[in-house]
Amino acid sequence: MASQVWRDLKNSLHSLTYARISETEKRIDIAGGGMIAVRSAHHPDSLRGEGLDLAVLDEAAYMQPRVWQEIVRPMLTTTRGGALFLSTPLGKNWFYDLFRIGMDNAEDEYAAFHFSTASNPLIAAEEMESVRRRSTEHIWNVEYLAHFSDESGAVFRGIRQAVQPRRQSAPIAGHSYIAGVDWGRSHDFTVIAIIDATERRLVALDRFNEIGWALQRGRLRALAQRWGAQVIWAESNSIGAPNIEALQAEGLPVRGFATTAKSKSPLIEALALALERRQL
């Protein structure tokens, strides 16, 4: 993030007369005095140093509270400098506390401002509508409306409301069934889920650990055959690959799926949206 801010800063100040630019320090010394520097707050103590006239904390809510309280605030004391906090909300943490101070008219040293994504004139209204249709209520409220939420750590909402008391003990003729498996062995659990794709319902779940791979494959085989699963999606990472090969050799309809940071995010978001909208 610091690198991107550094690039944007240089592009914005191209007309400035520089005395020196240090790419290593991400610092611009201005002719006639003064400097502007970009620092990462990942290691807070690395920010300590000389006094500042102005500190801009970008994505402040994601920083540790001590960045402001113990490090940046003391650096503004001798200069009576100012600070600007920019951020998307992250629950009701220290950034929320500062925002509330800024909303208090009796606090003459602080001011608070709120802007939603729609406030940006460069973003088209149809783009916002497209995002709204594909976002969970929590993501829409926090990431686009910039509202503070008590559910900063909650990924899935509406799980209890999605639970149906009716249990299905056998497949229904004409319905399509899909199986998914996430492998584990010792500390992690292997989890097998069967979804009735026709009714969009979870109909079976098996969860276990500390058993060998051959027995795990046997339990998956039995569950998939019982429900007539047309496809078995299995995580292919690490030990998943040889298990998939063994199952495919037995004639099971197994397809591998590589779980990465890039592939996992859209799956989690789609699942959260389906639960919230009662589509699963």
Secondary structure in CASP SS format (residue, H / E / C, confidence):
PFRMAT SS
TARGET T0000
AUTHOR 0000-0000-0000
METHOD secondary structure of the structure
MODEL  1
M C 1.00
A H 1.00
S H 1.00
Q H 1.00
V H 1.00
W H 1.00
R H 1.00
D H 1.00
L H 1.00
K H 1.00
N H 1.00
S H 1.00
L C 1.00
H C 1.00
S C 1.00
L C 1.00
T C 1.00
Y E 1.00
A E 1.00
R E 1.00
I E 1.00
S E 1.00
E C 1.00
T C 1.00
E C 1.00
K C 1.00
R E 1.00
I E 1.00
D E 1.00
I E 1.00
A C 1.00
G C 1.00
G C 1.00
G C 1.00
M E 1.00
I E 1.00
A E 1.00
V C 1.00
R C 1.00
S C 1.00
A C 1.00
H C 1.00
H C 1.00
P H 1.00
D H 1.00
S H 1.00
L H 1.00
R C 1.00
G C 1.00
E C 1.00
G C 1.00
L C 1.00
D C 1.00
L E 1.00
A E 1.00
V E 1.00
L E 1.00
D E 1.00
E C 1.00
A H 1.00
A H 1.00
Y H 1.00
M C 1.00
Q C 1.00
P H 1.00
R H 1.00
V H 1.00
W H 1.00
Q H 1.00
E H 1.00
I H 1.00
V H 1.00
R H 1.00
P H 1.00
M H 1.00
L C 1.00
T C 1.00
T C 1.00
T C 1.00
R C 1.00
G C 1.00
G E 1.00
A E 1.00
L E 1.00
F E 1.00
L E 1.00
S C 1.00
T C 1.00
P C 1.00
L C 1.00
G C 1.00
K C 1.00
N C 1.00
W H 1.00
F H 1.00
Y H 1.00
D H 1.00
L H 1.00
F H 1.00
R H 1.00
I H 1.00
G H 1.00
M H 1.00
D C 1.00
N C 1.00
A C 1.00
E C 1.00
D C 1.00
E C 1.00
Y C 1.00
A C 1.00
A C 1.00
F C 1.00
H C 1.00
F C 1.00
S C 1.00
T H 1.00
A H 1.00
S H 1.00
N C 1.00
P C 1.00
L C 1.00
I C 1.00
A C 1.00
A H 1.00
E H 1.00
E H 1.00
M H 1.00
E H 1.00
S H 1.00
V H 1.00
R H 1.00
R H 1.00
R H 1.00
S C 1.00
T C 1.00
E H 1.00
H H 1.00
I H 1.00
W H 1.00
N H 1.00
V H 1.00
E H 1.00
Y H 1.00
L C 1.00
A C 1.00
H C 1.00
F C 1.00
S C 1.00
D C 1.00
E C 1.00
S C 1.00
G C 1.00
A C 1.00
V C 1.00
F C 1.00
R C 1.00
G C 1.00
I H 1.00
R H 1.00
Q H 1.00
A H 1.00
V C 1.00
Q C 1.00
P C 1.00
R C 1.00
R C 1.00
Q C 1.00
S C 1.00
A C 1.00
P C 1.00
I C 1.00
A C 1.00
G C 1.00
H C 1.00
S C 1.00
Y E 1.00
I E 1.00
A E 1.00
G E 1.00
V E 1.00
D E 1.00
W C 1.00
G C 1.00
R C 1.00
S C 1.00
H C 1.00
D C 1.00
F C 1.00
T E 1.00
V E 1.00
I E 1.00
A E 1.00
I E 1.00
I E 1.00
D E 1.00
A C 1.00
T C 1.00
E C 1.00
R C 1.00
R E 1.00
L E 1.00
V E 1.00
A E 1.00
L E 1.00
D E 1.00
R E 1.00
F E 1.00
N C 1.00
E C 1.00
I C 1.00
G C 1.00
W H 1.00
A H 1.00
L H 1.00
Q H 1.00
R H 1.00
G H 1.00
R H 1.00
L H 1.00
R H 1.00
A H 1.00
L H 1.00
A H 1.00
Q H 1.00
R H 1.00
W H 1.00
G C 1.00
A C 1.00
Q C 1.00
V E 1.00
I E 1.00
W E 1.00
A E 1.00
E E 1.00
S C 1.00
N C 1.00
S C 1.00
I C 1.00
G H 1.00
A H 1.00
P H 1.00
N H 1.00
I H 1.00
E H 1.00
A H 1.00
L H 1.00
Q H 1.00
A H 1.00
E C 1.00
G C 1.00
L C 1.00
P C 1.00
V E 1.00
R E 1.00
G E 1.00
F E 1.00
A C 1.00
T C 1.00
T C 1.00
A H 1.00
K H 1.00
S H 1.00
K H 1.00
S H 1.00
P H 1.00
L H 1.00
I H 1.00
E H 1.00
A H 1.00
L H 1.00
A H 1.00
L H 1.00
A H 1.00
L H 1.00
E H 1.00
R C 1.00
R C 1.00
Q C 1.00
L C 1.00
END
